[in-house]
Amino acid sequence: MSVKRGAYSIWSLMRNALSYHENWQRAWRSPDPKPRYDVIIVGGGGHGLATAYYLAKEHGVRNIAVLEKGWLGGGNTGRNTTIIRSNYLQDASASLYEHSLKLWEGLSQELNFNVMFSQRGVMNLAHNEHDLRELSRRTRANWLNGIDSELLDTTGVKRFCPIINVSPESRYPVLGATVQRRGGTARHDAVAWGYARGADAMGVDIIQQCEVTGMRIEKGRITGVETTRGAIAAGKVAVVVAGHASVLAAMAGLRLPIESHPLQALVSEPIKPILDTVVMSSSVHVYVSQSDKGELVMGAGIDGYTSYAQRGSLPIIEEIMASTMELFPMFSRLKMMRKWGGIVDTSPDASPIISKMPVEGLYFNCGWGTGGFKATPGSGHVFAHTIARDRPHPLNQRHTFERFQSGELIEEHGAAAVAH
Ligand SMILES: Cc1cc2nc3c(=O)[nH]c(=O)nc-3n(C[C@H](O)[C@H](O)[C@H](O)COP(=O)(O)OP(=O)(O)OC[C@H]3O[C@@H](n4cnc5c(N)ncnc54)[C@H](O)[C@@H]3O)c2cc1C
């Protein structure tokens, strides 16, 4: 079943202006769950919704449900600092993140929904010899993979971002940086809403306030899930729940090599445009950008303890502020407005798991940790392929669950940077 829906355009804007914008069509339906689906996707974040979209669009699967325990994008999708880039070290990750970046470049047109993708460049700073060597090695690896990356010296950093403090007197002087100009930011909610609207138009049932509480497994094969709205049968079940991946795996009797940690961010009061790029520093430990509303968006490293509470501790906030002051002393009199936390699913090699599981018909997509927002389109795209064909897409062939047994890790702690 597909749902007829008018495209968003200048004409629809004008038409709806005549009725004071009170008659816009709902962006997606709110159906009751059916007794059975061909594919159930657990988790209504960006990754889950993108998976549903590409499953319907590219693989012709129509009888799909996305089950979300809260509201769409209420998890990490709606809590992150939206940094997008593809300059990872290993071939297996660089090609996956670059695939995603290419999808971002056409996403607003693809979805007929403005995801506000802004290619304002992402700069990674170096503050010591080790940073310089790591960034230089990664830049060369990026070139070999056809990914844009530039190395800057201190003068180049100042030219690219004039408000940054490059004084040699500072505690961690800026010695250089890399820039990926095609990187940038996007509007997080819009990504979830755009994919939801697109998937719903192809007949995908998006069911909010529906928590999966158990899995039905018979003779080694998944047959459905139990939820707060009753049992639902399924041919295949795909789990994309970020920080709750281990909880869902335990329902299927599996143990994942994942730790769930709080990751926090905060925003300042809005000010006039002052920062037109994204600045990240893994040594001073902060990442900063300015939103279209004018707020400075700042992110931290993870809180050291494991937790499922979507908040973090105050010392981390203090650290972000100290690091921000180090790089941008001119922000010292800004007031901070809000802070929040999400629960991120960190894996031992800082790379995701996009994989079939030992239970037939069960698939997991997790382990994106602090850096999965940038991968939303690519992750959904390759995960849909994995589910539909029951084998990995060439781009996620190495991102298996079994790599933690074989030792074929995809080590990305350097490129994962301060947090992502
Ligand atoms: C503060 C912060 C800053 C970040 N900054 C960046 C960044 O700048 N760049 C970047 O690339 N990444 C960043 N990330 C990471 C990024 O947000 C995530 O990797 C990504 O959004 C994960 O998307 P997702 O769709 O898998 O997860 P989520 O958006 O978390 O979606 C998972 C959904 O599953 C649902 N769920 C859980 N359990 C159940 C259940 N039992 N039944 C039904 N539904 C369930 C949850 O409610 C949730 O909505 C950041 C994360 C945080 C917290």
The ligand as an ORCA input file, in Angstrom:
! r2SCAN-3c Opt
* xyz 0 1
  C      25.482     14.288     22.779
  C      25.718     13.499     21.511
  C      26.443     14.077     20.479
  C      26.669     13.355     19.316
  N      27.277     13.992     18.263
  C      27.414     13.373     17.085
  C      27.951     14.087     15.963
  O      28.254     15.278     16.051
  N      28.100     13.414     14.806
  C      27.768     12.105     14.673
  O      27.971     11.538     13.599
  N      27.204     11.406     15.708
  C      27.020     12.014     16.899
  N      26.453     11.349     17.959
  C      26.080      9.927     17.807
  C      24.755      9.786     17.067
  O      23.782     10.612     17.661
  C      24.265      8.347     17.056
  O      25.298      7.449     16.693
  C      23.120      8.155     16.072
  O      22.198      9.213     16.151
  C      22.420      6.835     16.354
  O      21.226      6.805     15.614
  P      20.202      5.635     15.806
  O      19.059      5.882     14.908
  O      20.917      4.337     15.710
  O      19.825      5.742     17.354
  P      18.664      6.559     18.190
  O      18.379      7.848     17.500
  O      19.112      6.550     19.561
  O      17.436      5.623     17.894
  C      17.246      4.409     18.597
  C      15.795      4.374     19.008
  O      15.525      3.071     19.553
  C      14.500      3.242     20.508
  N      14.437      2.066     21.373
  C      15.327      1.673     22.318
  N      14.895      0.527     22.905
  C      13.719      0.189     22.312
  C      12.793     -0.876     22.494
  N      12.968     -1.826     23.406
  N      11.678     -0.904     21.707
  C      11.445      0.070     20.756
  N      12.308      1.102     20.570
  C      13.423      1.160     21.329
  C      14.914      4.522     21.242
  O      13.827      5.123     21.913
  C      15.464      5.379     20.106
  O      14.519      6.298     19.607
  C      26.209     12.023     19.174
  C      25.484     11.430     20.209
  C      25.220     12.170     21.366
  C      24.415     11.533     22.466
*
